[in-house]
């Protein structure tokens, strides 16, 4: 097993946030959703292997997006006689 500090809460276990529903309270502590308050993340694979897999997935993605071009307007369709 490989252990790392949580990247979302930086190993603290909670996140300080403001409550959007109650304007009287300034700051509240919420349990980190990524590590669930454990302060560390457990991985089965090594950091080098995860970095390699992430780079491989990025290379396999489509690099050039297909851009849609609108068809040319045909003037006869827009000229209406009343």
Biopython code that builds the backbone (N, CA, C, O; Angstrom):
import numpy as np
from Bio.PDB.StructureBuilder import StructureBuilder

atoms = [
    (1, "UNK", "N", (0.835, -1.190, 0.000)),
    (1, "UNK", "CA", (0.000, 0.000, 0.000)),
    (1, "UNK", "C", (0.874, 1.246, 0.000)),
    (1, "UNK", "O", (1.932, 1.293, 0.628)),
    (2, "UNK", "N", (0.404, 2.239, -0.715)),
    (2, "UNK", "CA", (1.106, 3.515, -0.789)),
    (2, "UNK", "C", (0.219, 4.575, -0.140)),
    (2, "UNK", "O", (-0.990, 4.607, -0.371)),
    (3, "UNK", "N", (0.813, 5.426, 0.660)),
    (3, "UNK", "CA", (0.078, 6.452, 1.389)),
    (3, "UNK", "C", (0.568, 7.827, 0.958)),
    (3, "UNK", "O", (1.764, 8.038, 0.757)),
    (4, "UNK", "N", (-0.376, 8.765, 0.818)),
    (4, "UNK", "CA", (-0.051, 10.158, 0.512)),
    (4, "UNK", "C", (-0.985, 11.053, 1.313)),
    (4, "UNK", "O", (-2.090, 10.651, 1.679)),
    (5, "UNK", "N", (-0.533, 12.260, 1.578)),
    (5, "UNK", "CA", (-1.399, 13.239, 2.236)),
    (5, "UNK", "C", (-2.512, 13.634, 1.266)),
    (5, "UNK", "O", (-2.300, 13.691, 0.055)),
    (6, "UNK", "N", (-3.670, 13.898, 1.798)),
    (6, "UNK", "CA", (-4.814, 14.263, 0.966)),
    (6, "UNK", "C", (-4.513, 15.548, 0.208)),
    (6, "UNK", "O", (-3.998, 16.512, 0.775)),
    (7, "UNK", "N", (-4.836, 15.549, -1.071)),
    (7, "UNK", "CA", (-4.551, 16.719, -1.905)),
    (7, "UNK", "C", (-5.632, 17.792, -1.786)),
    (7, "UNK", "O", (-5.407, 18.935, -2.184)),
    (8, "UNK", "N", (-6.793, 17.446, -1.248)),
    (8, "UNK", "CA", (-7.864, 18.429, -1.135)),
    (8, "UNK", "C", (-7.784, 19.214, 0.171)),
    (8, "UNK", "O", (-7.936, 20.436, 0.175)),
    (9, "UNK", "N", (-7.542, 18.506, 1.287)),
    (9, "UNK", "CA", (-7.479, 19.181, 2.590)),
    (9, "UNK", "C", (-6.041, 19.339, 3.078)),
    (9, "UNK", "O", (-5.823, 19.874, 4.164)),
    (10, "UNK", "N", (-5.057, 18.887, 2.301)),
    (10, "UNK", "CA", (-3.632, 18.980, 2.629)),
    (10, "UNK", "C", (-3.286, 18.272, 3.933)),
    (10, "UNK", "O", (-2.427, 18.731, 4.685)),
    (11, "UNK", "N", (-3.958, 17.155, 4.199)),
    (11, "UNK", "CA", (-3.635, 16.346, 5.363)),
    (11, "UNK", "C", (-4.208, 16.846, 6.666)),
    (11, "UNK", "O", (-3.766, 16.401, 7.726)),
    (12, "UNK", "N", (-5.167, 17.742, 6.643)),
    (12, "UNK", "CA", (-5.774, 18.258, 7.867)),
    (12, "UNK", "C", (-6.976, 17.410, 8.268)),
    (12, "UNK", "O", (-7.191, 17.171, 9.456)),
    (13, "UNK", "N", (-7.754, 16.957, 7.302)),
    (13, "UNK", "CA", (-8.917, 16.124, 7.585)),
    (13, "UNK", "C", (-10.232, 16.858, 7.486)),
    (13, "UNK", "O", (-11.284, 16.222, 7.424)),
    (14, "UNK", "N", (-10.205, 18.169, 7.469)),
    (14, "UNK", "CA", (-11.428, 18.945, 7.326)),
    (14, "UNK", "C", (-11.160, 20.174, 6.456)),
    (14, "UNK", "O", (-10.014, 20.570, 6.240)),
    (15, "UNK", "N", (-12.242, 20.758, 5.970)),
    (15, "UNK", "CA", (-12.162, 21.950, 5.123)),
    (15, "UNK", "C", (-12.962, 23.049, 5.798)),
    (15, "UNK", "O", (-14.094, 22.816, 6.222)),
    (16, "UNK", "N", (-12.404, 24.220, 5.903)),
    (16, "UNK", "CA", (-13.103, 25.370, 6.479)),
    (16, "UNK", "C", (-13.869, 26.050, 5.354)),
    (16, "UNK", "O", (-13.286, 26.443, 4.343)),
    (17, "UNK", "N", (-15.174, 26.186, 5.536)),
    (17, "UNK", "CA", (-16.023, 26.760, 4.500)),
    (17, "UNK", "C", (-17.051, 27.679, 5.128)),
    (17, "UNK", "O", (-17.237, 27.679, 6.345)),
    (18, "UNK", "N", (-17.708, 28.453, 4.304)),
    (18, "UNK", "CA", (-18.785, 29.313, 4.775)),
    (18, "UNK", "C", (-20.108, 28.620, 4.534)),
    (18, "UNK", "O", (-20.262, 27.877, 3.565)),
    (19, "UNK", "N", (-21.056, 28.861, 5.409)),
    (19, "UNK", "CA", (-22.379, 28.271, 5.283)),
    (19, "UNK", "C", (-23.223, 29.197, 4.431)),
    (19, "UNK", "O", (-23.439, 30.351, 4.801)),
    (20, "UNK", "N", (-23.700, 28.712, 3.300)),
    (20, "UNK", "CA", (-24.463, 29.572, 2.395)),
    (20, "UNK", "C", (-25.906, 29.743, 2.848)),
    (20, "UNK", "O", (-26.570, 30.680, 2.404)),
    (21, "UNK", "N", (-26.415, 28.872, 3.717)),
    (21, "UNK", "CA", (-27.800, 28.974, 4.158)),
    (21, "UNK", "C", (-27.954, 29.858, 5.385)),
    (21, "UNK", "O", (-28.990, 30.502, 5.554)),
    (22, "UNK", "N", (-26.948, 29.901, 6.239)),
    (22, "UNK", "CA", (-27.039, 30.658, 7.472)),
    (22, "UNK", "C", (-26.024, 31.804, 7.405)),
    (22, "UNK", "O", (-24.816, 31.566, 7.425)),
    (23, "UNK", "N", (-26.502, 33.021, 7.327)),
    (23, "UNK", "CA", (-25.597, 34.163, 7.195)),
    (23, "UNK", "C", (-24.993, 34.587, 8.537)),
    (23, "UNK", "O", (-24.050, 35.378, 8.563)),
    (24, "UNK", "N", (-25.525, 34.071, 9.655)),
    (24, "UNK", "CA", (-25.004, 34.448, 10.960)),
    (24, "UNK", "C", (-23.662, 33.796, 11.261)),
    (24, "UNK", "O", (-22.814, 34.398, 11.919)),
    (25, "UNK", "N", (-23.463, 32.564, 10.784)),
    (25, "UNK", "CA", (-22.204, 31.871, 11.060)),
    (25, "UNK", "C", (-21.165, 32.252, 10.016)),
    (25, "UNK", "O", (-21.461, 32.294, 8.822)),
    (26, "UNK", "N", (-19.962, 32.525, 10.463)),
    (26, "UNK", "CA", (-18.910, 32.945, 9.551)),
    (26, "UNK", "C", (-18.266, 31.746, 8.862)),
    (26, "UNK", "O", (-18.293, 31.641, 7.636)),
    (27, "UNK", "N", (-17.689, 30.847, 9.649)),
    (27, "UNK", "CA", (-16.967, 29.712, 9.089)),
    (27, "UNK", "C", (-17.418, 28.426, 9.778)),
    (27, "UNK", "O", (-17.693, 28.414, 10.978)),
    (28, "UNK", "N", (-17.488, 27.354, 9.009)),
    (28, "UNK", "CA", (-17.795, 26.050, 9.575)),
    (28, "UNK", "C", (-16.754, 25.049, 9.082)),
    (28, "UNK", "O", (-16.148, 25.238, 8.028)),
    (29, "UNK", "N", (-16.555, 23.992, 9.848)),
    (29, "UNK", "CA", (-15.620, 22.945, 9.459)),
    (29, "UNK", "C", (-16.406, 21.784, 8.873)),
    (29, "UNK", "O", (-17.336, 21.270, 9.496)),
    (30, "UNK", "N", (-16.022, 21.374, 7.660)),
    (30, "UNK", "CA", (-16.651, 20.232, 7.012)),
    (30, "UNK", "C", (-15.620, 19.132, 6.864)),
    (30, "UNK", "O", (-14.445, 19.398, 6.611)),
    (31, "UNK", "N", (-16.061, 17.910, 7.021)),
    (31, "UNK", "CA", (-15.176, 16.765, 6.823)),
    (31, "UNK", "C", (-14.827, 16.685, 5.337)),
    (31, "UNK", "O", (-15.692, 16.840, 4.475)),
    (32, "UNK", "N", (-13.568, 16.443, 5.057)),
    (32, "UNK", "CA", (-13.098, 16.359, 3.675)),
    (32, "UNK", "C", (-13.809, 15.204, 2.967)),
    (32, "UNK", "O", (-13.882, 14.094, 3.494)),
    (33, "UNK", "N", (-14.324, 15.472, 1.787)),
    (33, "UNK", "CA", (-15.036, 14.446, 1.033)),
    (33, "UNK", "C", (-14.126, 13.473, 0.320)),
    (33, "UNK", "O", (-14.550, 12.372, -0.032)),
    (34, "UNK", "N", (-12.888, 13.857, 0.102)),
    (34, "UNK", "CA", (-11.962, 12.987, -0.621)),
    (34, "UNK", "C", (-11.351, 11.931, 0.290)),
    (34, "UNK", "O", (-11.318, 10.753, -0.065)),
    (35, "UNK", "N", (-10.864, 12.340, 1.466)),
    (35, "UNK", "CA", (-10.229, 11.385, 2.385)),
    (35, "UNK", "C", (-11.164, 10.965, 3.515)),
    (35, "UNK", "O", (-10.811, 10.096, 4.311)),
    (36, "UNK", "N", (-12.342, 11.564, 3.597)),
    (36, "UNK", "CA", (-13.347, 11.268, 4.624)),
    (36, "UNK", "C", (-12.808, 11.464, 6.040)),
    (36, "UNK", "O", (-13.180, 10.731, 6.956)),
    (37, "UNK", "N", (-11.922, 12.465, 6.219)),
    (37, "UNK", "CA", (-11.394, 12.795, 7.531)),
    (37, "UNK", "C", (-10.214, 11.954, 7.970)),
    (37, "UNK", "O", (-9.736, 12.125, 9.091)),
    (38, "UNK", "N", (-9.723, 11.046, 7.128)),
    (38, "UNK", "CA", (-8.603, 10.186, 7.514)),
    (38, "UNK", "C", (-7.242, 10.858, 7.331)),
    (38, "UNK", "O", (-6.241, 10.336, 7.823)),
    (39, "UNK", "N", (-7.174, 11.975, 6.654)),
    (39, "UNK", "CA", (-5.977, 12.785, 6.433)),
    (39, "UNK", "C", (-4.985, 12.176, 5.439)),
    (39, "UNK", "O", (-4.044, 12.856, 5.031)),
    (40, "UNK", "N", (-5.170, 10.927, 5.044)),
    (40, "UNK", "CA", (-4.277, 10.305, 4.073)),
    (40, "UNK", "C", (-5.106, 9.573, 3.022)),
    (40, "UNK", "O", (-6.257, 9.209, 3.261)),
    (41, "UNK", "N", (-4.499, 9.365, 1.855)),
    (41, "UNK", "CA", (-5.122, 8.594, 0.785)),
    (41, "UNK", "C", (-4.335, 7.309, 0.596)),
    (41, "UNK", "O", (-3.104, 7.326, 0.567)),
    (42, "UNK", "N", (-5.045, 6.194, 0.468)),
    (42, "UNK", "CA", (-4.414, 4.895, 0.279)),
    (42, "UNK", "C", (-4.489, 4.503, -1.194)),
    (42, "UNK", "O", (-5.555, 4.580, -1.806)),
    (43, "UNK", "N", (-3.369, 4.087, -1.756)),
    (43, "UNK", "CA", (-3.306, 3.643, -3.135)),
    (43, "UNK", "C", (-2.667, 2.264, -3.192)),
    (43, "UNK", "O", (-1.778, 1.945, -2.402)),
    (44, "UNK", "N", (-3.133, 1.444, -4.142)),
    (44, "UNK", "CA", (-2.528, 0.133, -4.340)),
    (44, "UNK", "C", (-1.356, 0.206, -5.312)),
    (44, "UNK", "O", (-0.460, -0.636, -5.260)),
    (45, "UNK", "N", (-1.349, 1.196, -6.194)),
    (45, "UNK", "CA", (-0.283, 1.326, -7.184)),
    (45, "UNK", "C", (0.703, 2.403, -6.758)),
    (45, "UNK", "O", (0.372, 3.293, -5.974)),
    (46, "UNK", "N", (1.903, 2.311, -7.279)),
    (46, "UNK", "CA", (2.948, 3.275, -6.925)),
    (46, "UNK", "C", (2.690, 4.615, -7.605)),
    (46, "UNK", "O", (1.968, 4.662, -8.601)),
    (47, "UNK", "N", (3.258, 5.703, -7.095)),
    (47, "UNK", "CA", (3.081, 7.010, -7.732)),
    (47, "UNK", "C", (3.627, 7.043, -9.162)),
    (47, "UNK", "O", (3.062, 7.720, -10.021)),
    (48, "UNK", "N", (4.718, 6.319, -9.424)),
    (48, "UNK", "CA", (5.278, 6.294, -10.773)),
    (48, "UNK", "C", (4.317, 5.609, -11.747)),
    (48, "UNK", "O", (4.145, 6.071, -12.875)),
    (49, "UNK", "N", (3.701, 4.526, -11.322)),
    (49, "UNK", "CA", (2.750, 3.803, -12.173)),
    (49, "UNK", "C", (1.514, 4.650, -12.438)),
    (49, "UNK", "O", (1.013, 4.677, -13.561)),
    (50, "UNK", "N", (1.009, 5.356, -11.397)),
    (50, "UNK", "CA", (-0.158, 6.224, -11.593)),
    (50, "UNK", "C", (0.163, 7.374, -12.535)),
    (50, "UNK", "O", (-0.681, 7.757, -13.345)),
    (51, "UNK", "N", (1.359, 7.928, -12.445)),
    (51, "UNK", "CA", (1.767, 9.010, -13.344)),
    (51, "UNK", "C", (1.852, 8.499, -14.783)),
    (51, "UNK", "O", (1.446, 9.191, -15.716)),
    (52, "UNK", "N", (2.384, 7.283, -14.959)),
    (52, "UNK", "CA", (2.484, 6.689, -16.284)),
    (52, "UNK", "C", (1.099, 6.451, -16.881)),
    (52, "UNK", "O", (0.863, 6.766, -18.048)),
    (53, "UNK", "N", (0.180, 5.894, -16.083)),
    (53, "UNK", "CA", (-1.169, 5.624, -16.577)),
    (53, "UNK", "C", (-1.922, 6.904, -16.921)),
    (53, "UNK", "O", (-2.678, 6.945, -17.892)),
    (54, "UNK", "N", (-1.715, 7.941, -16.129)),
    (54, "UNK", "CA", (-2.368, 9.223, -16.409)),
    (54, "UNK", "C", (-1.853, 9.830, -17.707)),
    (54, "UNK", "O", (-2.630, 10.379, -18.489)),
    (55, "UNK", "N", (-0.541, 9.735, -17.941)),
    (55, "UNK", "CA", (0.041, 10.249, -19.181)),
    (55, "UNK", "C", (-0.419, 9.424, -20.380)),
    (55, "UNK", "O", (-0.641, 9.970, -21.460)),
    (56, "UNK", "N", (-0.561, 8.116, -20.196)),
    (56, "UNK", "CA", (-1.014, 7.254, -21.289)),
    (56, "UNK", "C", (-2.456, 7.563, -21.659)),
    (56, "UNK", "O", (-2.798, 7.587, -22.841)),
    (57, "UNK", "N", (-3.304, 7.797, -20.668)),
    (57, "UNK", "CA", (-4.694, 8.153, -20.940)),
    (57, "UNK", "C", (-4.788, 9.490, -21.665)),
    (57, "UNK", "O", (-5.610, 9.654, -22.566)),
    (58, "UNK", "N", (-3.943, 10.450, -21.271)),
    (58, "UNK", "CA", (-3.955, 11.757, -21.928)),
    (58, "UNK", "C", (-3.519, 11.635, -23.377)),
    (58, "UNK", "O", (-4.031, 12.348, -24.240)),
    (59, "UNK", "N", (-2.587, 10.746, -23.651)),
    (59, "UNK", "CA", (-2.108, 10.564, -25.024)),
    (59, "UNK", "C", (-3.166, 9.878, -25.884)),
    (59, "UNK", "O", (-3.234, 10.119, -27.090)),
    (60, "UNK", "N", (-3.986, 9.032, -25.281)),
    (60, "UNK", "CA", (-5.000, 8.307, -26.029)),
    (60, "UNK", "C", (-6.224, 9.159, -26.355)),
    (60, "UNK", "O", (-7.003, 8.808, -27.241)),
    (61, "UNK", "N", (-6.400, 10.275, -25.648)),
    (61, "UNK", "CA", (-7.541, 11.153, -25.926)),
    (61, "UNK", "C", (-7.387, 11.803, -27.291)),
    (61, "UNK", "O", (-6.287, 11.873, -27.839)),
    (62, "UNK", "N", (-8.477, 12.266, -27.821)),
    (62, "UNK", "CA", (-8.447, 12.957, -29.099)),
    (62, "UNK", "C", (-7.737, 14.290, -28.902)),
    (62, "UNK", "O", (-8.106, 15.074, -28.028)),
    (63, "UNK", "N", (-6.730, 14.539, -29.710)),
    (63, "UNK", "CA", (-5.932, 15.745, -29.552)),
    (63, "UNK", "C", (-6.557, 16.945, -30.249)),
    (63, "UNK", "O", (-6.551, 18.048, -29.701)),
    (64, "UNK", "N", (-7.095, 16.747, -31.444)),
    (64, "UNK", "CA", (-7.660, 17.852, -32.214)),
    (64, "UNK", "C", (-9.184, 17.718, -32.191)),
    (64, "UNK", "O", (-9.725, 16.740, -32.706)),
    (65, "UNK", "N", (-9.875, 18.682, -31.604)),
    (65, "UNK", "CA", (-11.335, 18.584, -31.588)),
    (65, "UNK", "C", (-11.914, 18.849, -32.978)),
    (65, "UNK", "O", (-11.375, 19.648, -33.744)),
    (66, "UNK", "N", (-12.990, 18.185, -33.286)),
    (66, "UNK", "CA", (-13.666, 18.382, -34.566)),
    (66, "UNK", "C", (-14.536, 19.622, -34.432)),
    (66, "UNK", "O", (-15.397, 19.709, -33.556)),
    (67, "UNK", "N", (-14.298, 20.550, -35.293)),
    (67, "UNK", "CA", (-15.061, 21.805, -35.233)),
    (67, "UNK", "C", (-16.137, 21.783, -36.296)),
    (67, "UNK", "O", (-15.893, 21.434, -37.451)),
    (68, "UNK", "N", (-17.331, 22.161, -35.880)),
    (68, "UNK", "CA", (-18.470, 22.160, -36.773)),
    (68, "UNK", "C", (-18.508, 23.470, -37.530)),
    (68, "UNK", "O", (-18.402, 24.542, -36.936)),
    (69, "UNK", "N", (-18.658, 23.385, -38.822)),
    (69, "UNK", "CA", (-18.811, 24.590, -39.636)),
    (69, "UNK", "C", (-20.234, 24.599, -40.169)),
    (69, "UNK", "O", (-20.712, 23.585, -40.678)),
    (70, "UNK", "N", (-20.909, 25.728, -40.056)),
    (70, "UNK", "CA", (-22.293, 25.779, -40.537)),
    (70, "UNK", "C", (-22.339, 25.694, -42.060)),
    (70, "UNK", "O", (-21.413, 26.145, -42.734)),
    (71, "UNK", "N", (-23.388, 25.133, -42.593)),
    (71, "UNK", "CA", (-23.489, 25.059, -44.058)),
    (71, "UNK", "C", (-23.700, 26.445, -44.646)),
    (71, "UNK", "O", (-24.164, 27.364, -43.972)),
    (72, "UNK", "N", (-23.350, 26.569, -45.904)),
    (72, "UNK", "CA", (-23.516, 27.866, -46.569)),
    (72, "UNK", "C", (-24.999, 28.158, -46.736)),
    (72, "UNK", "O", (-25.802, 27.261, -46.992)),
    (73, "UNK", "N", (-25.341, 29.422, -46.588)),
    (73, "UNK", "CA", (-26.734, 29.824, -46.717)),
    (73, "UNK", "C", (-27.115, 29.843, -48.193)),
    (73, "UNK", "O", (-26.370, 30.325, -49.046)),
    (74, "UNK", "N", (-28.272, 29.314, -48.457)),
    (74, "UNK", "CA", (-28.810, 29.352, -49.817)),
    (74, "UNK", "C", (-29.794, 30.503, -49.851)),
    (74, "UNK", "O", (-30.794, 30.500, -49.132)),
    (75, "UNK", "N", (-29.512, 31.474, -50.677)),
    (75, "UNK", "CA", (-30.282, 32.709, -50.685)),
    (75, "UNK", "C", (-31.738, 32.477, -51.087)),
    (75, "UNK", "O", (-32.623, 33.191, -50.617)),
    (76, "UNK", "N", (-31.999, 31.504, -51.938)),
    (76, "UNK", "CA", (-33.379, 31.275, -52.402)),
    (76, "UNK", "C", (-34.291, 30.864, -51.250)),
    (76, "UNK", "O", (-35.490, 31.144, -51.277)),
    (77, "UNK", "N", (-33.734, 30.207, -50.247)),
    (77, "UNK", "CA", (-34.563, 29.783, -49.129)),
    (77, "UNK", "C", (-34.989, 30.964, -48.254)),
    (77, "UNK", "O", (-35.998, 30.882, -47.554)),
    (78, "UNK", "N", (-34.236, 32.047, -48.290)),
    (78, "UNK", "CA", (-34.521, 33.176, -47.418)),
    (78, "UNK", "C", (-35.326, 34.277, -48.123)),
    (78, "UNK", "O", (-35.929, 35.119, -47.457)),
    (79, "UNK", "N", (-35.341, 34.278, -49.433)),
    (79, "UNK", "CA", (-36.120, 35.273, -50.161)),
    (79, "UNK", "C", (-37.570, 34.790, -50.236)),
    (79, "UNK", "O", (-37.884, 33.804, -50.902)),
    (80, "UNK", "N", (-38.416, 35.497, -49.549)),
    (80, "UNK", "CA", (-39.832, 35.123, -49.557)),
    (80, "UNK", "C", (-40.612, 36.251, -50.196)),
    (80, "UNK", "O", (-40.423, 37.423, -49.872)),
    (81, "UNK", "N", (-41.469, 35.887, -51.086)),
    (81, "UNK", "CA", (-42.307, 36.902, -51.745)),
    (81, "UNK", "C", (-43.667, 36.905, -51.085)),
    (81, "UNK", "O", (-44.281, 35.853, -50.906)),
    (82, "UNK", "N", (-44.130, 38.067, -50.727)),
    (82, "UNK", "CA", (-45.441, 38.182, -50.074)),
    (82, "UNK", "C", (-46.435, 38.758, -51.007)),
    (82, "UNK", "O", (-47.597, 38.933, -50.640)),
]
sb = StructureBuilder()
sb.init_structure("model")
sb.init_model(0)
sb.init_chain("A")
sb.init_seg("    ")
for serial, (resi, resn, name, xyz) in enumerate(atoms, 1):
    if name == "N":
        sb.init_residue(resn, " ", resi, " ")
    sb.init_atom(name, np.array(xyz, "f"), 0.0, 1.0, " ", f" {name:<3s}", serial, name[0])
structure = sb.get_structure()
